[in-house]
Amino acid sequence: MNIRANILLRVYLAFGLIVLFAFAVFLRLGQVQFVQGKKWKAMADSLSTRYVNVEATRGNIYSNDGSLLATSIPEYELRMDMFAGGIADSKVFDEKVDSLGFKLSQLFQDKTAKEYARYLRKGRQDSARYLLIHRKVGYADLKTIRTFPLYNIGKFSGGLIAVQQNKRILPFQALAARTIGYKNENVKNGVGLEGAYKEYINGETGKRLMQRIAGGVYIPVNEEAEVAPKDGADIISTIDVNMQDLAQSALEKQLIKSQADHGTVILMEVATGEIRAVANFSKVEEGVYKEKFNYAIAGNQDPGSTFKLASYMALLEDKLIDTNTMIGTGYYQIPGKLITDSHPKIETVTAKKAFETSSNAAIAKLINMHYGNDPIKFTDHLYDWHLNQKMDLQIPGEAMPVVKNPKTNRSWNKNMTLPQMAYGYEMQLTPLKMLTMYNAVANNGKMVAPIFVKEIRRLGNPIEQFKARVINDKICSDVTLSKIKKMLEGVVTEGSGKQVVYNPLYPIAGKTGTAQVADANKGYKANKQYQASFVGYFPADKPKYSLIVVINDPKGAYYGATVSGPVFREIADRIYASDMQMYNDMPTRLVGNTGNPPTKAGQSKATQKVYKAFGFKPLFASKSEYYNIIDTSAGTIFQENNERKGVMPNVSGMGLKDALYLLGNAGLKTKVLGSGKVVSQSIIAGTKVGKGVGVQIELN
């Protein structure tokens, strides 16, 4: 092979290799572009941009009367892009930065104007694209800030970035705070209504595109979220703000007075099962109480004597006793224990009297005597009333009741368990569970589960409504129910509640309870702590509300009547006084005469309004602004009293204010004697009079 051929071979070989390499490059580019394009594009995007969740505005929680219990307000974190389009020119930035610093200093008052200006210049020097200006800025302040120098150039051009965050507030602060609850992402079972209805309240999160800039910081690409969040639904609770405030105030006052460890109050509407108020206070230091634990639904303890309602109901329903059955009180000996009354008095009384005076010995003996050979017959009643089951409440945290029976509980003692259960020991029930039992009696035997939420709304429209779930249509016969009601009323009129709870103005039915609190490890003997209770309903003749008060470990006096009774009485009295519906049907009691009360003649609109408010029968015969009145058996007649210039008006029967007004308009000079209403006038009505004429009126 000659030299020329050798050179050409090498050239062709090199050219072939170059073409082959170029083909391989193009092949690889095609593979990257078309085969793996989506993969690499997604990776590139993930390195420069990403979507983040935007929290929705949470729904409001309202009280039964429409008051706002919980709401979300927007808060903003302010950032600044120091090289946004409108301020990229250093001349624009330098001219306005000092003015901006002055405005920010004036608004936030955390730095001087010079410090703010220096901070902004430093951010500019560092090429900051997401400089923090201030946290927790309200919407009103944000509107003001948008008018500041630089920021007023344009929504995006001025560099201001407002990142919205939602802040949850309780307008009534501590009022029903535990029932309202709170959101906590780290807690599996939410607290209160906030936790129970989080799927409704939280709404649906949105999406916002964020771009990565130098330093690994992500900033929003756009002012608005790409996927707008969906606001949460509103919750309409059963809580009444005024009743809640009353319950908390009365409970806290008594806890401080008795130096107790904790306490709870629950107010329920009888017919609907709606909880109007629930208060829970724990001692945090001497004289200071806070809501830390929901004792109402989670505070499982021995109910004590309030449980005697169930014991007597079982005996009456099985026709083993009647209210006039005679039984001994004071002491009752069982193997291993002497059951003693709180104020031992050895006597024989009726079962009704034993209930009214809360005799432990009497009920323990009655239960042991009639159910001792067949205790399951007694516990079956308790199970039929579902006292051993949760009530599936709308808020989380309900404690599991403990009601023993001889078949399933190894701790059942054949000598001691049954008689001690009779007066409320060897079981664990929450205050709300006991209230539900008493509410069933007030509700003519229908037991309903308490409810805390009555409606869920979105944009003002109901999307779900709740009614009380019936647990037991009839807990006992009407005959038993009638006897039990009389016994509960007797507690207040004749028994342990007479001195504190009784009110002569309206009937109350209820039961006192005093229970010794057991130490978890050492039992009752080592722990001299007591739980004082009072539970019942009012007004007893037409029950509208049921109420329970439980105070744990009071110092000094510890009986239910003296410790919890005053709280019950205060709440019941004030609710009764403020609810016209509860006493509209009361019979009229006439004292002295049977005529309408004395009134004064006067201005028609004001007087007619008063008469209508008090239900008096008015006969509107007068069309004038002022009139005289005549009381008749048919009602009150408003007599014409036209005011004419130059004519003496009839001011008889008027108060001084109205009389002087008419006489002054007539141009008369008036001399006044006495007080009350006008009984005589020196110039006869209808007489023509001139301006400046003197007239004397006598009032009595």
C-alpha positions as CSV (number, residue, x, y, z in Angstrom):
1,M,0.0,0.0,0.0
2,N,1.4,3.4,-1.1
3,I,1.6,6.4,1.2
4,R,-1.4,8.1,-0.4
5,A,-3.7,5.1,0.2
6,N,-2.5,4.8,3.8
7,I,-3.3,8.5,4.5
8,L,-6.8,8.2,3.0
9,L,-7.5,5.1,5.0
10,R,-6.6,6.9,8.2
11,V,-8.7,9.9,7.2
12,Y,-11.7,7.8,6.4
13,L,-11.3,5.8,9.7
14,A,-11.1,9.1,11.8
15,F,-14.0,10.5,10.0
16,G,-16.0,7.4,10.5
17,L,-15.2,7.4,14.2
18,I,-16.3,11.1,14.5
19,V,-19.6,10.3,12.7
20,L,-20.2,7.3,14.9
21,F,-19.5,9.4,18.0
22,A,-21.8,12.2,16.8
23,F,-24.5,9.6,16.1
24,A,-24.1,8.2,19.6
25,V,-24.4,11.7,21.1
26,F,-27.6,12.4,19.1
27,L,-29.0,9.0,20.1
28,R,-28.3,9.8,23.8
29,L,-29.8,13.2,23.5
30,G,-32.9,11.7,22.0
31,Q,-33.1,9.2,24.8
32,V,-32.8,11.9,27.4
33,Q,-35.2,14.2,25.7
34,F,-37.9,11.8,24.7
35,V,-37.5,8.6,26.8
36,Q,-36.3,10.0,30.1
37,G,-37.6,13.6,29.6
38,K,-40.4,13.5,32.2
39,K,-38.1,12.0,34.8
40,W,-35.3,14.7,34.5
41,K,-37.9,17.5,34.1
42,A,-39.6,16.5,37.3
43,M,-36.2,16.3,39.1
44,A,-35.3,19.8,37.8
45,D,-38.6,21.2,38.9
46,S,-38.2,19.6,42.3
47,L,-34.9,21.3,42.8
48,S,-36.2,24.7,41.8
49,T,-40.0,24.7,42.7
50,R,-42.4,22.7,44.8
51,Y,-45.9,22.8,46.0
52,V,-46.7,23.3,49.7
53,N,-50.0,23.0,51.6
54,V,-51.9,26.1,52.4
55,E,-54.0,25.8,55.5
56,A,-57.7,26.5,55.2
57,T,-59.5,29.0,57.4
58,R,-61.0,26.8,60.1
59,G,-64.7,26.9,60.7
60,N,-66.3,28.8,63.6
61,I,-67.9,27.4,66.7
62,Y,-71.1,29.1,67.9
63,S,-73.1,28.8,71.1
64,N,-76.7,27.9,71.1
65,D,-77.7,31.5,71.3
66,G,-75.5,32.5,68.3
67,S,-72.5,33.8,70.2
68,L,-69.0,33.2,68.8
69,L,-67.1,30.7,70.9
70,A,-64.1,30.0,68.6
71,T,-63.0,31.6,65.4
72,S,-59.9,31.9,63.1
73,I,-58.4,35.3,62.3
74,P,-55.7,35.8,59.6
75,E,-52.2,36.6,60.7
76,Y,-49.4,37.4,58.3
77,E,-45.7,36.9,58.1
78,L,-44.2,39.7,56.2
79,R,-41.2,39.1,53.9
80,M,-39.5,41.2,51.2
81,D,-38.0,40.5,47.9
82,M,-35.2,43.1,47.7
83,F,-34.9,42.8,43.9
84,A,-38.5,42.8,42.9
85,G,-39.3,44.3,39.5
86,G,-40.4,47.7,40.8
87,I,-37.4,48.3,43.1
88,A,-34.7,46.6,41.0
89,D,-33.4,50.1,40.2
90,S,-31.2,51.2,43.0
91,K,-32.2,54.8,42.6
92,V,-35.9,54.0,43.4
93,F,-34.8,51.9,46.4
94,D,-32.4,54.4,47.8
95,E,-34.9,57.3,47.5
96,K,-37.6,55.5,49.5
97,V,-35.8,53.1,52.0
98,D,-35.5,55.7,54.7
99,S,-39.2,56.6,54.5
100,L,-40.1,52.9,54.6
101,G,-37.9,52.4,57.7
102,F,-39.7,55.4,59.4
103,K,-43.1,54.0,58.6
104,L,-42.2,50.5,59.8
105,S,-40.7,51.8,63.0
106,Q,-43.8,54.0,63.6
107,L,-46.1,51.0,63.2
108,F,-44.3,48.2,65.0
109,Q,-42.3,50.3,67.5
110,D,-39.7,47.5,67.9
111,K,-36.8,49.3,66.1
112,T,-35.8,52.8,65.3
113,A,-36.3,54.2,61.8
114,K,-32.5,54.1,61.3
115,E,-32.3,50.5,62.4
116,Y,-35.0,49.5,60.0
117,A,-33.3,51.4,57.1
118,R,-30.0,49.9,57.9
119,Y,-31.6,46.4,58.1
120,L,-33.2,46.9,54.7
121,R,-30.0,48.1,53.1
122,K,-28.1,45.2,54.5
123,G,-30.7,42.8,53.0
124,R,-30.3,44.6,49.6
125,Q,-26.5,44.2,49.9
126,D,-26.9,40.5,50.6
127,S,-29.2,40.1,47.6
128,A,-32.0,38.8,49.9
129,R,-35.1,37.7,48.0
130,Y,-37.1,36.6,51.1
131,L,-36.1,39.0,53.9
132,L,-38.1,38.7,57.1
133,I,-39.8,42.0,58.0
134,H,-42.2,41.1,60.8
135,R,-44.3,38.2,62.1
136,K,-47.9,38.0,63.4
137,V,-49.2,41.0,61.6
138,G,-53.0,41.5,61.5
139,Y,-55.1,42.2,58.4
140,A,-55.8,45.8,59.3
141,D,-52.0,46.5,59.7
142,L,-51.3,44.7,56.4
143,K,-53.7,47.0,54.6
144,T,-51.8,50.0,56.1
145,I,-48.4,48.5,55.3
146,R,-49.4,48.2,51.6
147,T,-49.6,52.0,51.5
148,F,-46.0,52.4,52.7
149,P,-43.2,53.7,50.4
150,L,-41.9,51.0,48.0
151,Y,-44.7,48.7,49.0
152,N,-47.2,51.0,47.3
153,I,-45.5,50.6,43.9
154,G,-47.6,47.6,43.1
155,K,-48.9,44.3,44.5
156,F,-45.9,42.4,43.3
157,S,-43.5,45.1,42.2
158,G,-42.8,46.6,45.6
159,G,-41.3,43.4,46.9
160,L,-43.7,42.9,49.8
161,I,-44.6,39.2,50.4
162,A,-47.4,38.4,52.9
163,V,-47.6,34.8,53.9
164,Q,-51.0,34.1,55.5
165,Q,-51.3,32.0,58.7
166,N,-54.5,31.4,60.7
167,K,-54.7,32.1,64.4
168,R,-57.4,30.5,66.5
169,I,-59.0,32.7,69.2
170,L,-61.7,32.2,71.8
171,P,-63.7,35.5,72.1
172,F,-64.9,34.5,75.6
173,Q,-61.4,33.2,76.6
174,A,-61.8,30.6,79.4
175,L,-65.6,30.2,78.9
176,A,-66.2,26.6,78.0
177,A,-62.6,26.3,76.9
178,R,-62.3,22.6,77.7
179,T,-65.5,21.8,75.9
180,I,-64.5,23.8,72.8
181,G,-61.1,22.1,72.9
182,Y,-58.1,22.8,70.6
183,K,-56.3,21.4,67.6
184,N,-53.1,19.4,68.3
185,E,-51.5,17.5,65.4
186,N,-49.5,15.5,67.9
187,V,-52.5,14.1,69.7
188,K,-54.3,11.2,68.1
189,N,-57.6,11.8,69.9
190,G,-58.5,15.4,69.6
191,V,-59.7,17.5,72.5
192,G,-63.3,18.8,72.8
193,L,-65.4,19.9,69.8
194,E,-62.3,21.1,67.9
195,G,-60.9,17.5,68.0
196,A,-64.2,15.7,67.5
197,Y,-65.3,17.6,64.4
198,K,-61.9,18.4,62.9
199,E,-62.9,16.9,59.6
200,Y,-65.6,19.6,59.3
201,I,-63.8,22.5,61.0
202,N,-60.4,22.1,59.4
203,G,-61.7,22.4,55.8
204,E,-59.5,21.4,52.8
205,T,-56.0,22.5,52.4
206,G,-54.9,24.3,49.2
207,K,-51.6,24.2,47.2
208,R,-49.1,27.0,46.6
209,L,-46.1,26.9,44.2
210,M,-42.9,27.8,46.0
211,Q,-39.6,28.6,44.2
212,R,-36.2,27.8,45.6
213,I,-33.7,30.7,45.6
214,A,-30.1,31.1,46.8
215,G,-29.5,29.9,50.3
216,G,-32.1,27.1,50.0
217,V,-35.0,29.4,50.8
218,Y,-38.4,28.9,49.1
219,I,-40.5,31.9,48.2
220,P,-44.1,32.0,46.8
221,V,-44.1,32.2,43.0
222,N,-47.5,34.0,43.0
223,E,-49.4,36.1,45.6
224,E,-52.4,33.8,45.6
225,A,-52.4,30.0,46.1
226,E,-52.6,27.9,42.9
227,V,-55.2,25.7,44.5
228,A,-57.3,27.8,46.8
229,P,-58.1,26.2,50.2
230,K,-61.7,25.4,51.1
231,D,-62.8,27.0,54.4
232,G,-64.0,24.7,57.2
233,A,-67.7,24.3,58.2
234,D,-69.2,26.0,61.3
235,I,-70.3,24.1,64.4
236,I,-73.4,25.1,66.3
237,S,-73.0,23.9,69.8
238,T,-75.7,23.5,72.5
239,I,-73.8,25.6,75.0
240,D,-75.5,28.8,76.2
241,V,-73.0,31.5,76.9
242,N,-74.9,33.1,79.9
243,M,-75.6,29.7,81.5
244,Q,-72.0,28.7,81.0
245,D,-70.7,31.9,82.6
246,L,-73.1,31.3,85.5
247,A,-72.0,27.7,86.0
248,Q,-68.3,28.5,85.9
249,S,-68.7,31.5,88.3
250,A,-70.8,29.6,90.8
251,L,-68.4,26.6,90.8
252,E,-65.2,28.5,91.0
253,K,-66.5,30.6,93.9
254,Q,-67.4,27.5,95.9
255,L,-64.1,25.7,95.0
256,I,-62.2,28.7,96.4
257,K,-64.4,28.8,99.5
258,S,-64.1,25.1,100.3
259,Q,-60.4,24.9,99.1
260,A,-61.4,21.8,97.1
261,D,-59.1,20.0,94.7
262,H,-61.4,20.0,91.7
263,G,-65.0,20.2,90.7
264,T,-67.5,20.0,87.8
265,V,-70.9,21.3,86.9
266,I,-73.2,20.1,84.1
267,L,-76.5,21.6,83.0
268,M,-78.7,19.7,80.6
269,E,-82.0,20.5,78.9
270,V,-84.3,17.7,80.0
271,A,-86.4,17.1,76.8
272,T,-83.6,17.5,74.2
273,G,-80.5,16.2,76.1
274,E,-78.7,19.3,75.0
275,I,-75.8,20.4,77.3
276,R,-76.3,24.1,78.1
277,A,-73.2,24.4,80.3
278,V,-70.3,22.3,81.5
279,A,-67.6,23.6,83.8
280,N,-64.5,21.7,85.0
281,F,-61.9,23.3,87.3
282,S,-58.7,22.0,88.9
283,K,-56.6,23.7,91.6
284,V,-53.3,24.9,90.1
285,E,-52.3,26.9,93.2
286,E,-54.0,28.1,96.4
287,G,-57.1,30.0,95.4
288,V,-56.5,29.6,91.6
289,Y,-58.5,27.2,89.5
290,K,-58.1,26.4,85.7
291,E,-59.7,24.0,83.3
292,K,-57.2,21.2,82.9
293,F,-59.2,18.0,82.7
294,N,-62.8,17.2,81.7
295,Y,-64.1,15.6,84.9
296,A,-67.6,15.8,83.5
297,I,-67.1,13.0,81.0
298,A,-63.8,11.4,82.1
299,G,-63.9,11.7,85.9
300,N,-64.8,8.1,86.8
301,Q,-65.4,7.7,90.6
302,D,-67.7,6.1,93.1
303,P,-70.9,8.2,92.8
304,G,-71.9,7.8,96.5
305,S,-75.5,8.5,97.7
306,T,-76.7,9.9,94.4
307,F,-76.7,6.3,93.2
308,K,-79.4,5.4,95.7
309,L,-81.9,6.6,93.0
310,A,-81.1,3.5,91.0
311,S,-81.2,1.2,94.0
312,Y,-84.7,2.4,95.1
313,M,-85.9,2.4,91.6
314,A,-85.0,-1.3,91.2
315,L,-86.8,-2.2,94.5
316,L,-89.9,-0.3,93.5
317,E,-90.0,-1.6,90.0
318,D,-89.7,-5.2,91.2
319,K,-92.5,-4.4,93.8
320,L,-90.2,-5.5,96.6
321,I,-90.9,-2.4,98.7
322,D,-93.2,0.6,98.6
323,T,-92.6,4.1,99.8
324,N,-94.2,3.3,103.1
325,T,-92.2,0.2,103.8
326,M,-90.6,0.4,107.2
327,I,-86.8,0.0,107.5
328,G,-84.2,0.6,110.2
329,T,-81.5,3.3,110.0
330,G,-78.3,4.1,111.7
331,Y,-76.2,1.0,111.3
332,Y,-76.1,-2.2,109.3
333,Q,-73.6,-5.0,109.9
334,I,-72.4,-7.2,107.1
335,P,-69.5,-9.7,107.2
336,G,-66.3,-7.6,107.4
337,K,-67.9,-4.2,107.6
338,L,-70.3,-2.0,109.6
339,I,-72.3,0.2,107.3
340,T,-73.0,3.5,109.1
341,D,-75.1,6.5,108.2
342,S,-73.4,9.9,108.0
343,H,-75.4,11.0,111.1
344,P,-76.2,7.7,112.8
345,K,-79.7,7.6,114.4
346,I,-81.2,4.2,115.2
347,E,-84.9,4.4,114.3
348,T,-87.4,2.8,112.0
349,V,-88.7,4.9,109.2
350,T,-90.4,4.6,105.9
351,A,-88.4,3.9,102.7
352,K,-89.3,7.4,101.5
353,K,-87.9,8.9,104.7
354,A,-84.8,6.8,104.5
355,F,-84.2,8.1,101.0
356,E,-84.9,11.7,101.9
357,T,-82.4,11.5,104.8
358,S,-79.9,9.5,102.7
359,S,-79.5,6.5,105.1
360,N,-76.7,4.2,103.9
361,A,-77.7,1.5,106.4
362,A,-81.4,1.4,105.2
363,I,-80.7,1.0,101.5
364,A,-77.8,-1.5,102.0
365,K,-80.2,-3.6,104.2
366,L,-83.0,-3.4,101.7
367,I,-80.9,-4.4,98.7
368,N,-79.1,-7.2,100.6
369,M,-82.3,-8.5,102.0
370,H,-84.2,-8.6,98.6
371,Y,-81.3,-9.3,96.2
372,G,-78.7,-11.1,98.3
373,N,-79.6,-14.5,97.1
374,D,-79.9,-13.4,93.4
375,P,-77.6,-10.3,93.0
376,I,-77.8,-10.7,89.2
377,K,-81.4,-9.6,89.3
378,F,-80.3,-6.3,90.8
379,T,-77.3,-5.8,88.4
380,D,-79.6,-6.6,85.4
381,H,-81.5,-3.5,86.2
382,L,-78.4,-1.4,86.0
383,Y,-77.4,-3.0,82.8
384,D,-80.9,-2.5,81.3
385,W,-80.4,1.2,82.1
386,H,-77.1,1.0,80.2
387,L,-75.1,2.3,83.2
388,N,-72.3,-0.1,82.3
389,Q,-71.9,1.3,78.8
390,K,-70.5,4.4,77.2
391,M,-72.9,6.9,75.8
392,D,-71.0,7.5,72.5
393,L,-70.7,11.2,73.2
394,Q,-70.0,13.7,70.5
395,I,-66.7,14.8,72.1
396,P,-63.8,12.3,72.8
397,G,-62.5,11.2,76.2
398,E,-65.5,9.5,77.8
399,A,-64.5,7.1,80.5
400,M,-65.7,3.5,80.5
401,P,-68.2,2.9,83.3
402,V,-67.5,0.2,85.8
403,V,-70.6,-1.6,87.1
404,K,-69.9,-5.0,88.6
405,N,-71.9,-8.1,88.3
406,P,-71.3,-11.5,89.9
407,K,-70.9,-13.4,86.6
408,T,-68.0,-11.4,85.0
409,N,-66.2,-9.6,87.8
410,R,-63.6,-11.6,89.8
411,S,-63.5,-8.9,92.4
412,W,-67.2,-9.5,93.3
413,N,-67.4,-10.2,97.0
414,K,-70.5,-12.2,97.9
415,N,-70.8,-10.5,101.3
416,M,-69.8,-6.9,100.7
417,T,-70.1,-5.9,97.0
418,L,-73.9,-5.9,96.7
419,P,-74.7,-3.9,99.8
420,Q,-72.0,-1.4,99.1
421,M,-73.2,-0.9,95.5
422,A,-76.6,-0.1,97.0
423,Y,-75.3,3.3,98.3
424,G,-72.8,4.0,95.4
425,Y,-69.6,2.2,96.1
426,E,-67.6,-0.5,94.2
427,M,-68.4,1.1,90.9
428,Q,-67.0,3.9,88.6
429,L,-69.4,6.4,87.0
430,T,-68.8,9.8,85.5
431,P,-70.9,12.9,86.6
432,L,-72.4,13.0,83.2
433,K,-73.5,9.4,83.5
434,M,-75.3,10.1,86.8
435,L,-76.9,13.3,85.4
436,T,-78.2,11.3,82.4
437,M,-80.0,8.9,84.9
438,Y,-81.6,11.7,86.8
439,N,-82.5,13.5,83.5
440,A,-84.4,10.3,82.4
441,V,-86.6,10.6,85.6
442,A,-87.3,14.2,84.8
443,N,-88.0,13.2,81.2
444,N,-90.8,10.8,82.2
445,G,-88.6,7.8,81.9
446,K,-87.0,8.4,78.5
447,M,-83.2,8.3,78.8
448,V,-81.4,10.2,76.1
449,A,-77.7,10.6,75.4
450,P,-76.4,14.1,76.0
451,I,-75.4,16.1,73.0
452,F,-73.0,19.0,72.6
453,V,-73.5,19.8,68.9
454,K,-76.9,20.4,67.3
455,E,-75.9,21.5,63.8
456,I,-73.1,21.8,61.2
457,R,-73.3,24.6,58.7
458,R,-71.4,25.6,55.6
459,L,-71.8,29.1,54.2
460,G,-74.8,29.5,56.5
461,N,-76.6,26.4,55.2
462,P,-77.2,23.3,57.4
463,I,-75.3,20.2,56.1
464,E,-75.9,18.0,59.1
465,Q,-78.2,18.2,62.2
466,F,-78.1,16.1,65.4
467,K,-80.9,15.0,67.7
468,A,-80.5,13.3,71.0
469,R,-80.2,9.5,70.7
470,V,-82.6,7.6,72.8
471,I,-80.8,5.1,75.1
472,N,-83.9,3.7,76.8
473,D,-87.5,4.6,75.9
474,K,-88.8,3.8,79.4
475,I,-86.5,3.1,82.3
476,C,-89.4,2.1,84.6
477,S,-93.2,2.1,84.9
478,D,-95.1,5.2,85.4
479,V,-96.1,4.1,88.9
480,T,-92.5,3.7,89.9
481,L,-91.6,7.0,88.2
482,S,-94.3,8.8,90.1
483,K,-93.0,7.5,93.5
484,I,-89.4,8.2,92.6
485,K,-90.3,11.8,91.7
486,K,-92.0,12.4,95.0
487,M,-89.0,10.9,96.9
488,L,-86.6,13.3,95.0
489,E,-88.8,16.3,95.8
490,G,-89.0,15.1,99.4
491,V,-85.2,15.3,99.7
492,V,-85.4,19.0,99.1
493,T,-88.6,19.8,101.0
494,E,-88.1,17.4,104.0
495,G,-84.7,15.8,103.8
496,S,-81.0,16.4,103.4
497,G,-81.4,19.2,100.9
498,K,-84.0,21.3,102.8
499,Q,-81.6,23.7,104.5
500,V,-79.7,24.7,101.5
501,V,-81.4,23.8,98.2
502,Y,-85.1,24.4,99.0
503,N,-86.7,27.4,97.4
504,P,-90.3,28.3,98.3
505,L,-90.8,30.0,94.9
506,Y,-90.5,26.9,92.8
507,P,-90.1,23.1,93.3
508,I,-86.8,21.4,93.0
509,A,-86.1,17.6,92.9
510,G,-82.8,16.1,93.6
511,K,-80.4,14.0,95.8
512,T,-77.4,14.7,97.9
513,G,-74.3,12.6,97.7
514,T,-71.2,12.2,99.8
515,A,-68.6,9.6,98.9
516,Q,-65.2,8.8,100.3
517,V,-62.6,8.8,97.6
518,A,-60.4,5.7,97.5
519,D,-56.7,5.7,97.0
520,A,-55.8,3.7,93.9
521,N,-53.4,1.5,95.9
522,K,-54.3,1.8,99.6
523,G,-58.1,1.8,99.5
524,Y,-60.5,4.0,101.5
525,K,-59.0,3.8,104.9
526,A,-55.7,5.5,104.0
527,N,-57.4,8.4,102.1
528,K,-59.7,10.7,104.0
529,Q,-60.9,12.6,101.0
530,Y,-64.5,13.1,100.1
531,Q,-66.6,13.9,97.0
532,A,-69.7,16.1,97.6
533,S,-72.5,16.0,95.0
534,F,-75.9,17.3,94.4
535,V,-77.9,16.2,91.3
536,G,-81.5,16.9,90.3
537,Y,-83.8,18.9,88.1
538,F,-86.1,22.0,88.2
539,P,-88.8,23.1,88.3
540,A,-89.9,19.7,89.6
541,D,-93.5,20.0,88.5
542,K,-92.5,20.8,84.9
543,P,-88.8,19.9,84.5
544,K,-86.9,21.9,82.0
545,Y,-83.3,21.5,83.2
546,S,-81.3,18.8,85.0
547,L,-78.1,19.8,86.9
548,I,-75.3,18.1,88.7
549,V,-72.6,19.6,90.9
550,V,-69.6,17.5,92.0
551,I,-66.8,18.9,94.2
552,N,-63.9,16.7,95.1
553,D,-61.8,16.9,98.3
554,P,-63.3,20.0,100.0
555,K,-61.6,21.1,103.2
556,G,-63.8,21.3,106.3
557,A,-67.4,20.5,105.6
558,Y,-67.7,17.8,103.0
559,Y,-71.4,16.8,102.8
560,G,-73.1,17.1,99.4
561,A,-75.9,19.4,100.7
562,T,-73.5,21.9,102.3
563,V,-70.8,21.9,99.7
564,S,-72.5,21.3,96.3
565,G,-76.0,22.3,97.3
566,P,-75.2,26.1,97.3
567,V,-73.8,25.9,93.7
568,F,-76.9,24.0,92.5
569,R,-79.2,26.5,94.2
570,E,-77.4,29.6,92.8
571,I,-77.5,28.2,89.2
572,A,-81.1,27.0,89.4
573,D,-82.3,30.3,91.0
574,R,-80.8,32.5,88.4
575,I,-81.9,30.4,85.5
576,Y,-85.4,30.2,86.8
577,A,-85.5,34.0,87.4
578,S,-84.3,34.7,83.8
579,D,-86.5,32.2,82.0
580,M,-90.1,33.6,81.6
581,Q,-91.3,30.3,80.1
582,M,-90.8,28.5,83.3
583,Y,-93.3,30.5,85.3
584,N,-95.7,31.9,82.7
585,D,-98.2,29.3,83.7
586,M,-98.1,30.1,87.4
587,P,-101.5,30.9,88.8
588,T,-102.3,34.6,89.6
589,R,-102.3,35.4,93.3
590,L,-104.4,38.4,94.1
591,V,-103.5,40.2,97.3
592,G,-105.9,42.7,98.9
593,N,-108.2,43.9,96.1
594,T,-108.9,42.4,92.7
595,G,-108.6,45.5,90.7
596,N,-105.8,46.7,88.4
597,P,-102.9,48.4,90.1
598,P,-103.1,52.2,90.4
599,T,-101.7,54.0,87.4
600,K,-101.1,57.6,86.4
601,A,-102.5,59.3,83.3
602,G,-99.9,60.2,80.8
603,Q,-98.4,59.7,77.4
604,S,-100.3,57.0,75.4
605,K,-97.4,55.2,73.8
606,A,-95.5,54.7,77.0
607,T,-98.4,53.6,79.1
608,Q,-99.9,51.3,76.5
609,K,-96.5,49.5,76.3
610,V,-96.4,49.0,80.0
611,Y,-99.9,47.6,80.1
612,K,-99.2,45.2,77.3
613,A,-96.0,44.0,79.0
614,F,-98.0,43.1,82.2
615,G,-100.9,41.6,80.4
616,F,-103.5,44.1,81.5
617,K,-106.5,44.6,79.2
618,P,-106.5,48.0,77.7
619,L,-109.4,49.6,75.9
620,F,-107.9,52.1,73.5
621,A,-110.6,54.7,73.1
622,S,-108.2,57.6,73.0
623,K,-106.3,58.6,69.9
624,S,-104.6,61.6,71.5
625,E,-101.0,61.7,72.7
626,Y,-102.1,62.4,76.2
627,Y,-105.2,60.9,78.0
628,N,-106.7,60.1,81.4
629,I,-107.5,56.6,82.5
630,I,-110.5,54.9,84.1
631,D,-110.3,51.5,85.7
632,T,-113.3,49.3,85.1
633,S,-114.1,45.6,85.5
634,A,-113.8,45.2,81.7
635,G,-110.3,46.6,81.6
636,T,-108.6,50.0,81.5
637,I,-110.2,52.8,79.4
638,F,-107.9,55.4,77.9
639,Q,-110.1,58.6,77.9
640,E,-109.6,61.4,75.4
641,N,-107.6,64.4,76.6
642,N,-107.0,66.7,73.7
643,E,-104.6,69.5,74.3
644,R,-105.9,72.9,73.0
645,K,-104.2,76.2,73.1
646,G,-105.8,78.7,75.5
647,V,-107.9,75.9,77.2
648,M,-107.1,74.4,80.7
649,P,-106.1,70.8,80.2
650,N,-107.2,68.0,82.4
651,V,-104.1,66.8,84.3
652,S,-106.0,64.8,87.0
653,G,-104.3,61.5,87.6
654,M,-101.1,62.4,85.9
655,G,-97.6,62.4,87.3
656,L,-95.9,65.7,87.9
657,K,-93.7,65.5,84.7
658,D,-96.6,65.0,82.4
659,A,-98.8,67.6,84.2
660,L,-96.1,70.3,84.0
661,Y,-95.5,69.6,80.3
662,L,-99.2,70.2,79.4
663,L,-99.6,73.2,81.7
664,G,-96.4,74.7,80.4
665,N,-97.6,74.3,76.8
666,A,-100.8,76.0,77.8
667,G,-98.8,79.0,79.0
668,L,-99.7,78.6,82.6
669,K,-97.5,79.3,85.7
670,T,-97.8,76.3,88.0
671,K,-97.6,76.0,91.8
672,V,-97.2,72.4,93.0
673,L,-98.3,70.9,96.4
674,G,-97.4,67.4,97.5
675,S,-96.1,64.4,95.5
676,G,-97.5,61.4,93.6
677,K,-100.2,62.0,91.0
678,V,-102.4,65.0,90.5
679,V,-105.6,64.8,92.6
680,S,-106.9,68.4,92.1
681,Q,-106.3,71.5,90.0
682,S,-107.4,75.0,90.8
683,I,-108.7,75.8,87.3
684,I,-111.5,73.5,86.0
685,A,-110.5,71.5,82.8
686,G,-111.9,73.1,79.7
687,T,-111.8,76.7,81.1
688,K,-110.4,79.3,78.8
689,V,-107.1,80.7,80.1
690,G,-104.7,83.3,79.1
691,K,-100.9,83.2,78.9
692,G,-99.2,83.6,82.3
693,V,-102.2,82.7,84.4
694,G,-101.3,81.0,87.7
695,V,-102.7,77.5,88.5
696,Q,-102.2,75.3,91.6
697,I,-102.1,71.5,91.4
698,E,-102.2,69.2,94.4
699,L,-100.5,65.8,94.2
700,N,-101.1,62.8,96.5
